[in-house]
Amino acid sequence: MPAPTAAELDEYAARRARLMEAVGADGIAIVPAARETVRNRDVHYRFRQDSDFWYLTGFGEPDAVAVLAPGRDGGAFVLFVRERNKEREIWDGRRAGPEGAVKTYRADQAYAAAELDRMLPALLAGRSKVFYTLGEHPEWDVKITACVREIREVSRRGPAAPTEFVALDTSLHELRLIKTPAELAALRHACAVSAQAHVRAMRASAPGVWEWQVAAEIHHEFEKHRMEPGYGSIVGGGDNACILHYTENDAQLADGDLLLIDAGGEFRGYTADITRTFPVNGRFSGPQKDVYEVVLAAQKAAIAELKPGNSSGRPHEVATRVLTEGMVALGLLQGDPDELIHTEKHRQFYMHGTGHWLGMDVHDVGRYKLQGQPRPFAEGMVMTVEPGLYIAPDAPGVDPRFRGIGIRIEDDVLVTAAGPEVLTPGVPKEVADVEALMRG
Ligand SMILES: [Mn+2]
């Protein structure tokens, strides 16, 4: 994880201040960092910081905990971090230690992580609400709940014990849902490089090439820009495009097949999420083009709905409607589109949603519904728009020409006062533009 810039550190401080407004003087927020995960024997997976923790601190080490205690004597922002250790640092790399946490990361106070157990009772005492998401960090769940129980037992004599655990969904995750200009700058960069990676993948694709070789082109483009995949890249040729989360990427591309690529790079914590589907040999067949144009029309209609005040349920409604009308026109379904949607017949070929929030997590945080209704869009929200049609190779009662065609088109869209802004226009999606790119 890159060291934070001064501007980023200012931004993290502003985010903490905003979160503390929501937490209030009688509350406390506890946000653990990610832990390292064993890959095999004594090797770890590449470390990725927890998004909530990163959002608030910019601190890139595992096994830390951030505590935000508004009004606390000695300072509201307390970081618990790994201690410095000459021997370990020679093997595993530098550590900031408590001193670095204060100096570099602007903690008011910082302690060794091992001190948290000892200090937790004093931090929690007198706070009625604990903003902490139970169930995500089993180790901390045990410690924190045990500590609350302990305070309750002695609270007849001492300060009041917390009475409420509050998930971070309604506070921190609502902040993360609305992207700041700094977040959008990072996301725009992630989107631009990811679009470039898709262009490169289109150019590298041809009959006989292997899916993993195409994936390598994409990942090379990411790494050249100090990025990494924000999620497992999907590179699925032919029938594999009909497997929604296909990540084996181990088949050879065949002449006449389509290739579906769903891949996005992460830049300074923000990931793009782009899908394109194109012909391996550079030319759409008639049936491929027919299905593709339906998906593209659905995607454009859905994107147009991302306006402030519009229901965030609209893109899916609109996409489903256009796709279902298209399925009827192509003869994939028979009947009245409204009735087909009502009875969910469209789900045979379109079985997923049309989009999700996007940000530090590819399926980003933020509630989709308020009071049981899809929430309205607001400026600064970013959502993917990704309709598709998937006609299984053994789909019953389907014209054989359509069998095995899987198509998804996905862009990342920012809600602005002026309307939807597509952040990923750098990779073509019109039939003529895709074919021209692959000819060139
Ligand atoms: Mn997506």
Boltz pocket constraint, residues with backbone or C-beta under 6 A from the ligand:
constraints:
  - pocket:
      binder: B
      contacts: [[A, 273], [A, 356], [A, 362], [A, 384], [A, 386], [A, 410]]
      max_distance: 6.0
